[in-house]
Amino acid sequence: MKYYSTRHLAPDVDLRTAVTKGLAPDRGLYMPEKIEQLEPYFFAQLAHRTFQESSFEVARSFFGGDIPSEALQEIVYDTLSFQTPLLEVEKDVYSLELFHGPTLAFKDVGARFMARMLAHFLAAAQQTVHVLVATSGDTGSAVANGFLGIEGIHVHVLYPKGKVSEIQEKQFTTLGQNITALEVDGTFDDCQALVKAAFLDEDLQSRRVLTSANSINVARFLPQAFYYFNAVAQLNPRGKKIVFAVPSGNFGNLTAGLIAARMGLPVERFIAANNRNDVVYQYLQTGHFEPKPSVPTIANAMDVGDPSNFVRILDLFDQDHAQICEAITGVTYPDEQIKESLAECYHQTGYLLDPHGAVAYRALKEQLRPDEVGIFLETAHPAKFTETVEAIVGPGNVPMPEKLHDFLKGEKQSLPIGTDFSQFKDYLLSLKE
Ligand SMILES: *Cc1c(COP(=O)(O)O)cnc(C)c1O
């Protein structure tokens, strides 16, 4: 399978190049040249297949021509070492729980898959591959844990000192092995600037193999289609049409759902659930896409003012605004409404949402039509946002899963560095080739 750039100004590449490079040279995002409809037999069997089995079929459709079947099966099965259960929260409203992975957020699926695919392509390489990732919290933990113990790859997580929560910090500073946490005496922007400078430094590039684990990578983006199939596999829609509500920031998750629908998954429409960062909502209303600076909200993993995967949505629909509006309904809620829905759901049903899931839950409550059944994606465990959630439902009401507790018991190990690039470069050059 070839991958083209959404800007169409760079040559098509093979999967290996798309995965190792991440971004196309014309700064476009890679897209698979074909999205194949799965056989009717696949859908007839879907409810009887395990998550790993159906995901392997989906993965084969994209990657089957580029990775031997056995190796691909191992990548998929190893990635999905946990379930994504579908739970009925109230009549016609279901939660797809994507927080049962190692770092309790949906990003585990893409990060684990990408780590294994990268390892597959680099297995024959003699040199160590150094993955650089700047994080404001959540991405660092998913990437670090996704790559943990993968041979031939070393991950360097750059994070701003004192600006991530203790739980988040412990999830990438206590791992050891092939993970190093660099505690930057600066902001998240400084971390990003250091990573960017490393990729632009030709001297460094010629002496060490560097890559990024950015969320626009096709190996992080496409596997997110797996759990849409698994959700439908677990649902009995009783003749109703299926709607997915997706709490969205960079729009990778929702775009993966659109891909699943193109492959034949019976989805009536998607709801793009936004917090106050609403550029996609505005696009749906007006037809104009105008990125703007992000504003902070309590659903902070969705505080994105210029969602990078939006170009993939435009590309999927040939830039046709009317068609996009048919497939996607937009909603946007301020913090007050997010809190209100989180509290209401908890008190009326006993189900505890995290602030991101709460945005999508509210969207279903407001938008679902009588002939529809709704699934919202619960993208993180509420305990990842204990402070915020406790402020809404009361102290002591947010149970701490054992996995998170285990991270807290670990000892933080980090390497303090400044914002000066030469120091970071010296560090990288001190590493094994
Ligand atoms: C990253 C993230 C999102 C947003 O997902 P996108 O694919 O960027 O739209 C939503 N919820 C949580 C908890 C996240 O970590």
The ligand as an ORCA input file, in Angstrom:
! r2SCAN-3c Opt
* xyz 0 1
  C      -5.675     13.116     23.440
  C      -6.977     13.041     24.163
  C      -8.206     13.421     23.560
  C      -8.274     14.009     22.178
  O      -8.067     13.057     21.168
  P      -7.747     13.518     19.669
  O      -7.465     12.278     18.924
  O      -6.530     14.416     19.769
  O      -8.921     14.253     19.163
  C      -9.382     13.226     24.264
  N      -9.370     12.742     25.521
  C      -8.219     12.385     26.145
  C      -8.289     11.871     27.538
  C      -6.981     12.514     25.497
  O      -5.850     12.167     26.123
*
